[in-house]
Structure formats: structure tokens, C-alpha cells
């Protein structure tokens, strides 16, 4: 099973920035789609941003223009750059990887807290 190790969460003031990282156990280009999801207390897990094997990105409306998903082949790492953070961005953020055979894997999650 694929292992996904996330890092980069923390506490930041509104308007600040954070960068999340996700390092998979296999090649980052071995996945059909990789993405970031988040779950706030009492809410369902929601999609934040995804990137396909071919590099096509997609964002939730709530983060468009503020968040950027990217990957670094040399470091074999997926990133989520989060700028202009808002208190409503507070959640546990999860990395997800979908293999070409349809099997998906989740990371352990990293907490992001934005104070007002």
C-alpha cells in the first residue's frame, strides 16, 4: 500500500501563508491523480485541489486564487501553497493519491489553524 507522509501544517494568523508537503512512497508520477482534501470539525471531508498525471489542476471555488497545488519531480513531493489564509480554512488537511488501477490512499493528515 502507498504511504503518504504530510508535513507543513501549523498555526498562522489570518492573511498569512503556509506550505503543505506530501511525500509518497512511490514515484509521484505513478499516480493518476494526487490532491489535497480537508476536514473541519463537524464537516465532511472536502476536495481542496487536485493535479492529474498530465499536470491539469483543479481547485475548489473557496480557494481559487489563494492556493496553488504543485509537484516537484526532483524531490518527489506534492505541495499545497496556501496564501491569504482565512479562519474558515482551519481544518485537518489530507493528501490523497489515486493510482491508475483505481486504488486510493490517504495520508495521516496535518492540522492547519488560522487565527483571526
C-alpha positions as CSV (number, residue, x, y, z in Angstrom):
1,X,0.0,0.0,0.0
2,X,1.2,3.5,-0.8
3,X,2.4,5.6,2.1
4,X,1.8,9.3,2.1
5,X,3.7,11.5,4.6
6,X,2.4,15.0,5.1
7,X,4.1,17.9,6.7
8,X,3.9,21.7,7.0
9,X,0.7,22.4,9.0
10,X,0.6,24.7,11.9
11,X,-0.9,27.9,13.4
12,X,-0.9,31.1,11.4
13,X,-2.7,34.4,11.6
14,X,-5.4,35.4,9.0
15,X,-3.7,36.7,5.9
16,X,-0.7,34.5,6.4
17,X,0.7,31.7,4.4
18,X,1.6,28.0,4.8
19,X,3.0,25.3,2.5
20,X,2.0,21.7,2.9
21,X,4.1,18.9,1.6
22,X,3.2,15.3,0.8
23,X,5.9,12.7,0.0
24,X,4.6,9.4,-1.4
25,X,6.4,6.1,-1.0
26,X,6.4,5.6,-4.8
27,X,7.1,7.9,-7.7
28,X,5.0,10.9,-7.7
29,X,4.3,10.3,-11.4
30,X,3.0,6.8,-10.6
31,X,-0.4,8.2,-9.8
32,X,-3.3,9.1,-12.0
33,X,-4.4,12.0,-9.7
34,X,-3.0,13.5,-6.5
35,X,-4.7,16.0,-4.4
36,X,-5.4,17.8,-1.1
37,X,-8.6,17.4,0.9
38,X,-9.6,19.0,4.2
39,X,-12.0,18.2,7.0
40,X,-13.1,20.7,9.6
41,X,-14.8,19.6,12.9
42,X,-18.4,18.6,12.2
43,X,-18.0,18.8,8.4
44,X,-17.5,16.3,5.7
45,X,-14.1,15.9,4.0
46,X,-14.0,18.2,1.0
47,X,-11.7,18.4,-2.0
48,X,-9.3,21.4,-2.0
49,X,-7.2,20.9,-5.1
50,X,-6.1,18.1,-7.4
51,X,-3.4,17.6,-10.1
52,X,-3.5,14.9,-12.7
53,X,-0.6,12.9,-14.0
54,X,-0.6,15.2,-17.0
55,X,-0.4,18.3,-14.8
56,X,-4.0,19.5,-15.0
57,X,-5.0,21.3,-11.8
58,X,-8.4,21.8,-10.3
59,X,-9.4,23.9,-7.3
60,X,-12.4,24.3,-5.0
61,X,-14.1,27.7,-5.6
62,X,-13.4,28.6,-2.0
63,X,-9.6,28.5,-2.5
64,X,-9.2,29.6,-6.1
65,X,-6.7,32.4,-6.4
66,X,-5.3,31.8,-3.0
67,X,-4.0,28.2,-3.0
68,X,-1.7,26.5,-5.5
69,X,-1.1,22.8,-5.9
70,X,2.2,21.7,-7.5
71,X,4.7,18.9,-7.6
72,X,8.5,18.6,-7.6
73,X,9.8,15.6,-9.5
74,X,13.3,16.0,-8.2
75,X,12.1,15.9,-4.6
76,X,9.2,13.5,-5.4
77,X,6.9,15.8,-3.4
78,X,3.4,17.2,-3.8
79,X,2.8,20.7,-2.4
80,X,-0.1,23.0,-1.5
81,X,0.9,26.6,-1.2
82,X,-1.7,28.4,0.8
83,X,-1.8,32.2,0.8
84,X,-4.2,34.8,2.2
85,X,-5.4,32.2,4.7
86,X,-8.8,32.7,6.4
87,X,-10.1,31.3,9.7
88,X,-12.5,29.2,7.6
89,X,-9.5,27.4,6.1
90,X,-8.9,25.8,9.5
91,X,-9.1,22.1,9.1
92,X,-7.1,18.9,9.0
93,X,-5.6,18.7,5.5
94,X,-5.1,15.3,3.9
95,X,-3.0,14.2,0.9
96,X,-4.6,11.7,-1.4
97,X,-3.1,9.6,-4.2
98,X,-5.2,7.7,-6.8
99,X,-3.4,5.0,-8.7
100,X,-4.2,4.1,-12.3
101,X,-5.8,0.9,-11.1
102,X,-8.4,2.9,-9.1
103,X,-6.9,2.3,-5.6
104,X,-6.7,5.4,-3.5
105,X,-4.6,6.2,-0.4
106,X,-4.7,8.8,2.3
107,X,-2.1,10.5,4.4
108,X,-2.4,10.8,8.1
109,X,-3.4,14.4,8.0
110,X,-1.9,17.7,9.1
111,X,-3.6,20.3,11.2
112,X,-3.9,23.9,9.8
113,X,-5.3,26.5,12.2
114,X,-5.9,30.1,11.1
115,X,-6.5,32.6,13.9
116,X,-8.5,35.8,13.3
